[in-house]
């Protein structure tokens, strides 16, 4: 009887392996489906179609629930873009809650993976004018920046909240140091490069360098319009309200800032 049981168990092993492979393939299919919906939402957000971006995110959340994908790192990505959308609608409490949820999803991963959600936490604190809380989050964010290597869009998002904090506290020394050390992107032909150039313009405005800041913002405005990056145009307008460059500077024809 024992021998028979062992044989039957051995017979089942190939079937289990086949089932595991099927489950793995099914998991991969849902993974790519989720990625596709998230990408669609990001594009809609960049183009200024916020309600359509929200609806895409709703489909993604439904997929996460139905296929039990809550622990995937991509779930953090979804929570993060939902937080960005809620922030754009000034729903700060909900935005912050989504960012916290995203950090919870990544709690078992390397701390560096939480950089983006942490930047959103800083952004929510800054929007409320809570500089003490923002500084607390910034301390951790800057520690993570110094102990990891990140994609350029992660760096630009982290730099954005740092520069805005320096603007709100009048920290010209920090802004000047950052400006000296930060490489200027060669182009500004996508959403991420636009973001870093806006950071540069903000730092220049803080330091009173209005003409170069105005030059940057004018070029960003032209590029964003040609690429239909409506969310970037909104951000550019926010920067431009602080820039008071001369009429002569506006009248001059200049080469794009990111051309060598």
N, C-alpha and C positions, 0 to 999 in steps of 0.2 A: 504493500500500500504506500509506503514511504517512497519507494522508487517511482511508482506511478505518479505521485504528487509532484516529484521533482521534474519528471518528464513533461507533465502538463504545464508547470510553471515555465520551463524552458521554452515550450511551444508558444507561450504568450509574449515572450520578450520581443520578437520581431514586430508583433502587432502593436505593442506599447511604443516601440521606437517609431513606428509609422505614425501613430497617433500624436506623439510628441512633435514630429516633424510637421504634421498637418497643423497642429496648434501654433507652432512657430511661424509657419507661413501665413496663417490667418492673422496672427499678431502683427507681422510685418505689413500686411495689407492695410490694416487699420492705422498703423503707424504712418504710412505714406498718405493715407486719406486725410488724417489729422493734419499732417504737415501741409498738404495742399490747401486745406481750408484756412489754416493760419496765414499762409502766404497771401491768399486772396484777400483776407481781412487787412493785412499790412498794406497792400497795394491800394485798397479802397480808402484806408485812412490817409495815406500819403496824398491821394488825389482829392481829399476833402469830402468824401462820401461817408460821413461818420455813421449815419443810421444804417447804411448798407454794411459797413464794417461790423457794427453791432450784431446785425442779423447773421452774418457769417460766423461770428464768434458764438452765437447761440447754437448754431448747428454743430460747432466744434465741441462745445460743452456737452451737448446731447450725446455725441459720439463717445466722449470720454466716459460719461456715465454708463451708457449701454454696453460698452466693451471693457469696462473696468480698467481704464488707462490712467487712473488718478496718480499712480506713482511714477509714471514716465516723466523724465525731465522736460519733454515737450509740453506737458501739462503746465509746468511753470511758465513756459513761453506764452501759452495761451492766457494764463492769469496775468502775465506782465502786460500784454497788449490790451487786455481788458482794463487794467489799471491805467494805462496811458489814455485810453478813450474816456474813461470816467473822469480823469484829471482834466481833459480838454473840455468836458462839460461842467467843470467846477464841482463835481461830486466827490469832494476830497476824502470824506470818511470811507466811502465805498472804494475809492482808488487805493487808499492806504490798506484797507482790509485785503484787497486782492494782492497787493504787493507782499503783505505778510503771509498770505496763503502760498504764494509762490516760493517764498523763502522756506516755508515748512515742507513743501514738496522736495526741496533740495537739501533738507536737513541731514541726510545720510551721505551727501556728496561733499566734495572739497569745498571749503568756505568760499573760495574764489568764484564759484559758480553763482553765488548770491549777489554778485556785484550789481547787476542790473536792477534787481528788485530793491536793493539797498539805496541805489540812486533815486528810485521813485519815492522811497520813504523820505529821503532828504527833500525832494521836490515838494511833497505834500506839506512838510513842516515849513518850508520857505513860503509856500502859498498862504499859509496861516499866519506868517510873521513870527513863528515860534523859533527864534534863532538858537536858543539853548538846545532844543531838541535836535535841530538841524545840525548843530556842531557835534553833538554826541554821535549821530549817525555818520557824519563826515569823518570823524576820527577813525571809525572802523573802515569806512570806504577807502580812505587814503592808505590805511594799513594794507588792505587787500590789493590796491593798485601797486604798492611797492613790493608785493610778494607774489606776483603772477605776471603772465604774458597774455594779453587780451587782443581780440580783434579790434580794428579801428573804430567800429560803431559802439562797442562797449566803452572804449576810452572816451569817445566824444560825449556819450551820455553822462559818464562820471565827471568829465571836465565841465559840462554844462552847469551842474548843480554847484560845483566848486566856484566857478566864476560868478554865478548869480549870488552866492553867499558873500563873496568878496565885494560885489557891488553893494549889497545891502548893508555890509559892515564898513564899507569904505577902505578896505584893506588893499591899498595900492601896491604895497611891497610884494604881497603874495601874487597879485596879478602881473606885476612886472617880471617877477622871477619865472612865473609860468610861461609868459609870452616869450621870454628869451629861450626857454628850454623846449618849447613845443614846435615841432616841424610843421610848416605850412603845407597842406595838401596841394598836390600839383594841379588838381582840377576841382570842380564843384558840380559834377554832372550826375550826382545821385543824392538821395535823402541823407545818407550818412556823412558825406563830405560837406554837404550844405550845413549840417549841424556843427561840424568842427570850425568851419569858417565863421559861423555866427558867434561861436565862443571867442574866437580871435577878435571879432568886431566888438563884442561886449567888453573884453579886456582893454582894447584900445580906447573905447569910450570912457571907461573908468579912469584911465590915465590921461584923459584930455586930448588924445590923439584923434580929433574928430575927422580930419580930412582922410587919412587912410581908412578909418572905420566906415566913412560914407562911401568911399570907393568900393570897399568890400561889399557893402550892403546893396549898392546899385547893381553890381555884377551878379550877386546872388539873386536879386529880384528878377533880372533878365533871364537868368538860367532857369529859375523856378517856374517862371511863366512859360518858357518854351517847352519845359518838360512836364508842365501841368502838375507841379508839386504844390497843391493848394495849402496843405498844412504847413509847408515850409514858408509860403508867402505870408501866412498869418504870423508865424514866428519872426519873420524878417520885419514886418510892420511893427511888432512889439519892440524890436531892437532899434528901429529907425526913429522912434519917438524920442529916444535919448540922444540922438545924434544931431548936432547943430553945425554941420560943416558949412563952409562959406559958399556963397552963390557962384563965385568964380570957380571953385573946385567942381561944382556940379556941372558947370558949363563946359569944362574941358573934356576932351575925348581921351580915354585912357585905355591901356591894354588891360586884359583881365588880370586880377591879382595872382591867380594861380598859374599863369604862364611864366616859364623861366626867362 
